[in-house]
Amino acid sequence: MRHFAVSKNIRQFPLAKRGMPVDRNLPLTERERQIILVLSEGISNKEIGRRLGLTEGTVKVHLHRIYRKLGIANRTALAVLAHTGTG
């Protein structure tokens, strides 16, 4: 399983929306890492759910938590981070 490093220069990515709590001290869970890996293929939440045996709503909840932990605002920034992370 790949592990994703967050770039030290994270300011180049869209930041979390104003008022959205950022919790960069929490580590990503194994499931969150799986979701990032599948999301980086450019597929929909529904397809991510199918591949991982989750509902689309559960995928959305996981993505929201991932965004909060990484301090980013959207799936595009997450996909960029996934592709620039270390293997």
C-alpha positions in Angstrom: 0.0 0.0 0.0 1.3 3.4 -0.9 1.7 6.1 1.7 1.1 9.7 0.8 3.2 12.5 2.0 1.8 16.0 2.2 4.0 18.5 0.5 5.6 21.0 2.8 4.6 23.7 0.3 0.8 22.9 0.6 -0.1 26.6 0.0 0.0 25.8 -3.8 -3.2 23.8 -3.4 -6.7 25.2 -2.7 -7.0 25.6 1.0 -9.9 24.4 3.1 -12.9 26.7 3.1 -13.0 29.5 5.6 -14.4 28.2 8.9 -13.7 24.6 8.0 -11.7 23.0 10.8 -8.2 21.7 9.7 -6.8 18.9 11.7 -3.4 18.2 10.2 -2.2 16.3 13.3 -4.5 13.4 12.7 -3.0 10.6 10.6 -4.8 9.2 7.6 -6.5 5.9 8.3 -5.9 2.8 6.1 -9.4 3.3 4.5 -8.6 6.9 3.8 -5.4 5.9 2.0 -7.3 3.4 0.0 -9.8 6.1 -1.1 -7.0 8.4 -2.1 -5.4 5.8 -4.2 -8.6 5.0 -6.0 -9.6 8.6 -6.4 -6.3 9.4 -8.0 -7.5 7.3 -11.0 -10.0 10.1 -11.7 -13.2 8.1 -11.0 -16.4 9.2 -9.3 -17.4 8.7 -5.7 -20.0 6.1 -6.8 -17.3 4.1 -8.5 -14.9 4.4 -5.6 -17.7 3.0 -3.4 -18.2 0.1 -5.8 -14.6 -0.8 -5.8 -14.2 -0.6 -2.0 -17.6 -2.0 -1.0 -18.8 1.4 0.4 -21.9 3.5 -0.3 -21.4 6.8 -2.1 -22.4 8.6 1.0 -19.7 6.9 3.1 -17.1 7.8 0.4 -18.2 11.5 0.7 -17.8 11.3 4.5 -14.3 9.9 4.2 -13.3 12.5 1.6 -14.5 15.3 3.9 -12.4 13.9 6.7 -9.4 13.6 4.3 -9.8 17.2 3.1 -9.9 18.4 6.8 -6.9 16.4 7.8 -4.8 17.7 4.8 -6.2 21.2 4.9 -7.3 21.1 1.3 -10.6 22.1 -0.3 -11.3 19.6 -3.1 -10.6 16.3 -4.9 -8.4 17.9 -7.5 -6.0 19.1 -4.9 -6.2 15.6 -3.3 -5.4 13.9 -6.6 -2.4 16.2 -7.1 -1.1 15.4 -3.6 -1.6 11.7 -4.3 0.4 11.9 -7.5 3.2 13.9 -5.9 3.4 11.7 -2.7 6.2 9.3 -2.0 5.6 5.6 -2.6 
